[in-house]
Amino acid sequence: MARGPELATSWWARRWMAALDGFGWTGRLSRGRSYARNGRVVDVEITPGTVKARVQGSERQPYRIEMTLERFPDAVWDRVIGALARQALYTAKLLAGELPAEVVQLCDTAEAPLFPSHPNDITMKCSCPDWAVPCKHVAAVHYALAAELDRDPFLLFRLRGRTREELTASLRARRGSFGSAGAARMAAESAAAAAAAEQEAAASEPLAIERFWTIGAELDTLHFEIRGPDVPGAVLRLLGRPPGWGGQEELQATLHDLYRVASASVRDAALADLDAPADEQDEDALAEAPLAGEGDADNAAGGAAASDAETRQATALARDALARDALARDALAAGEAGLTDAVADVPDDLASDPRAS
């Protein structure tokens, strides 16, 4: 039956044609595109490792085309099947007519490439008198083959020696050979694959406006830590002395205290929000405490004294943070005016650091 004007639309079919185009066959492929679109490809037969087709040319009898690819040996197929058997989601998508990009990567890792990488990977013959390889008749068959791949990605495996039925039977046998423990693990993987598919489907749905600011369960396991670098000044050490530096001291030594003050200011600003819940808890505790007239007068006086001490301590910490913020802002402003001026101002600025006293 003649092949109509349909051309490849899936990513794997387009990649097949892109691989051929990468061999420098652009001009020859374009000659066969019109043949494919005009229905000149009479029929295509795909068997393990072989593609046979007939293309109607200028002669009354169609030309016969045969293309062959190297079949993978059993040892290579064993690696491919073993890797696929451990990925339930990939197998499910294959059976649904999709080809995940991860499957191609998995086959490449197993040294079983599904796509040709060199012109010698495909042997092409045509009964026409044209000496060019590929001729326009072979090029037309490549377009027809891409259309077939569009409909059934399993044909990529067939071109390498295994049919869809053989591959799925091998996958079932391999998954069953894992034993009871393996079966339980495979069942868990299948459940995880189904859950992943549901999440993928849910992710494709538009997000409701009322849920825009809702925190999901994914953040429950989020953990981060704010701390100083393990090696202070590592970047400066790595960069070395800059060409335009004219100071007497090393740049790292000159900027060390400046970086320390700026880092402390940024760290305190980042931790300010994390400390908020604790402050709120303290306020709740004070709100729940009995009034002075309802309890022991000595306890009330002691509580008032403790509250005054906490207020003074908080005030001192706030002043310290403001002073460090001022130091950082001054250092950054000085840096914009010029690195040399910034360095000259560092000692005076550090002298006013309240933590140095």
N, C-alpha and C positions, 0 to 999 in steps of 0.2 A: 504494500500500500504506500502511495507517495506521501512524503512528509511535507506538511504545510509550512506556512511562514513563521510558526512559533520559534522563538529563540530562547536562549537560557535566561532565567530570571533569578535562580537561587545563587547563593554565594559560592557554593562548591562547583556548580556548572560554569559560572563565570571565571572561577579560578582555573578550571581546566583550560578554557580558551586563553586566559592570561598567560598560563604556562607555555602554551604553544606560541603565543605572540612574543614571549620572551626569547624564543629561539631565533628571532629574526624572520619569522614567516608572515609578517603583517601583510605584505603585498599579495602573497599567495593565498592567505586566508580570505582576504577581501574578494578575491576572484570566486571563491567557493560560496561566499555568503549569499550572493544572488541566486546561485543554483539551489541552495537550501530553501530560500524564501519562495522560489518559484515552484517548489515541489518536485525538483528533479531527482531527489533521493527516493528511489522506488521502494526499497525496504532495507532494514537494518537488523542483523542478527548478532546478539551479544552472547558469547559463550565464555567459560573461564579462560582468560588470557587472550581471547581472539574476538575481533569485530569483523563481520562480513557484511557487505552491502552491495547494492546495485544502484548506479547513477545513470540517468538518461542523458547522454551527450548529443553530439551532432549526428552520430550514426543511428541506424534503426534499432540495433540491439544495445541494451544498456551496458555500460562498462562495469566490470567486476572489481571490487576493492576488497582488500584484506589487510587488516592491521593487527599486529600482535604485540603484547607486552609481556615482560618477564613475570612468570608466576613465582610467588614466594614459596620457598621450601617449607617442609613441615616444621622445622625448628623455629623458623620465623613466625609461622602461624601460631605456634604454641605460645610464644611470647605475647603476640597480639591478643589472643583469646584470654590468656591469663590476666592481662592488664584490663581488658574490657569486662571480664567477669567480676572484677572488684568495683566496678562503677555502674551501679544499677540505673542511675539516672541517664547515663549516656546510652545504655542499651535500650531503655524505654523510649528515648527520643528517636533512636534509629528505627525501632519498630513502628513509630508513629510517622515515619517518612521524613524525619529531620536528620541533619548531620551536624552535631555540635562541633565547633572548632576544636574543642579539647580532644575529640577523638582523632582528628588529624595529627595533633601534636603528640598524642599518645602513640600513634603508629610511627611517627617520625622517630620518637625516642626508642621504639622497639626495632629500629632500622627496617621499617616496612613502609616506605613512603607510598601514599595513595596517588599522588600526582607526579607526572614525569618532571624530571629536573634537567634532563639532557636530551638532545635530539635523538641520540642512539637508544633511548629508553623505549622508543616506538619504532617498530619495523612496518613500513607502509608499501603496499604494492597496488598497482592499478593496471588494468588491461589496455588502457589508452596508449597512443604512441607518444604522448608528452614525456619528455625526458626529465622535467622538473619534479622534485620531491620536496614537499607534497604538491601534486598537481591540483587543479581546481576541483576535480572530482573527489579526491581524498579530503580536500579542505571542506567540501560540502558535507562529507560524512562526519567530519569532526563536529560541525554545527549540529547535525542530526544526533550525534552521540551526546552532545551537551544537553540537548532537549530531553533525551532519555534519562540522563543523570538528574535532570531537574525533577522528573517524576519519581525516580527511585534511586536514592543515594547508595543503596546496597550494590548497585552496579559497579561502583568503584572497587568493592571487594571482589566482585566477580571477575573484573578485569585482571585481578591479581591471583585468581585461582580458586576462590571459594564462592559458592552460591549463597543466596540468602538463607536457604533451608539448611545448608551445611554449617553455616556460621552460627545460626541460632541454636541448632542442635548441639554444637560444640560448646556454646556458652552455657546451655542448660546442664550439660554433663559436667562442665568444670565447676559450676556453682554447686551442683549436687555432691561433688567429690570433696567439698570442704568439711563434710561430716556434720554432726549435730551442733558442735560449737560454731562451726563455720556457717551452718544454716541459720543459727540464731543471729549471728553477725550479719549475714546477708539479709535476714528479715529486718533487722534494725536499719541496715543501709537502705532497704527498699522503703521503709517508713520515712526515713530521713529524706530520701529522694522525693517521695510524694509530698512531704511537708515543704521541701524546697520548691517543688513545682507550684504548690499552692501560694507560697510567698511570692514567687515570681509573677504569678497571675494577679495577686493582690497588688503588687507593686506597679503593675501596668494600669491599674484603675486610678482615676483622678482622686486626689486627696480632698476630703471634705474640709470646708473652711473652719468648722468648729473643732477639728482635730489638728489644725496646723501647729498649735503650740503645745500639743500633748506629747509628753515624753514617752517613748516606746520602751519595751522590755529590753531592747538591745543595749540600752545605757546602763543596765543593772551591773554588768560585768566590766564596765569601763573603769579603768584605774590609771591614775597618773601621779607623778611625784615632781614637786618643784624643789630643786636643790642646786647648789652650786656645781660648777664643772669639776670633774675629777682631777684635771690638770689645769690649774689656773694659767691663763695666758697662752694656751696651746696654739691658738690661731696666730698670735703674734710671733711665737717661736717658729711656727711653720713658714710664715711669710718672710721672716728675716728682716734685716735692716732695709727700710725703703730707700730708693735712690735719692729722693729729695730731702731726706732727713738731715738737718744741720745742727741738732742738739749735741751737747757734750756727753750726756748720758745715753744709754741704750733706750730705745723707744719703749720696750717692754717695761723696764724699770720705771720710766717716767709716767706711763699710763696705768701702772698697776693699781695705785690707790684710786685713781679716777674710775677705773672699771669696777673696782670693789664697791665704791659708793653707789654708782649707777645700778649695779646688779642688786644691791640690797634694797634700793628704792623700788625697783621693778618687782622683786620678790614680795615685798610687803604689800604692794598694790594688788598682786595676784592673790595673796593669802587673805586679803581683807574680806572678800566675799565668803571665804571658807570659815572665817572666824565669826561671821554674823549669827549662825545658829546658836553658838555657845553664848553670845551676848543675849540673844532672845531667851535662852534658857535661864540665864541669870535674872533677867527682868521678870520672867514668870515666877521664879523662886521668890523674889522680893515681893511680888504681888500676892503670893500665897502665904507669906509670913504673917503672924498675928500682929495686931497693932500694939503700940507701946502701952496703951491704957488697958489692954486686955491681958497682958502677961506681966512677967516680972520686970520691974523697972531697971534692975541691973542688966538683964539681958537686952532690954531695949537700948540702954546706953552703950553697951558693948557692940550691939549691931550698928548703931549710928557711927561709932568710932571706926568700925571695920569698913562701913560704907564710905566714910571720909577718906580712909587710907586707899581704898580701891579707886576712888575718884582721883586722888592725887597721882596714883600710879598710872591710871589711864591718861591723865593729862600729860604726864611726863613722856609717856610713850608716843602720844600724839605729837607733842612738840618735837620729839626725836625724829619721827617720820617726816614731819614737815621740813625740818632742817635738812634731812637727807634728800628730800624731793627738791628743795631749793638748790642744793649742791649739784644734783644731776642736771637740773635745768640750766644752771649757770655753766656747767661743763659743756653741755650740748650747744648753748649759744656761743660760747667761746670757740668751740670747734668749727662752727660755721664761719666765724671770722678769720680762722686760720689756725692750723695745728700748732704753730710756734707760739702764738699768743695764748692758746689754751694751756700749753705746758707751763708757760710762765706764770699763769694764774693759779696753777694747782696747789702750791704750798700754802698760799693765803687762804684758799678755800678750805683746805683740809684743816687748817688751824682752827676754824670755827666749827668743826664737826663736834657735836655734843658728846659723841661716844668716845672721843679721844680723851676727855677729861676724867 
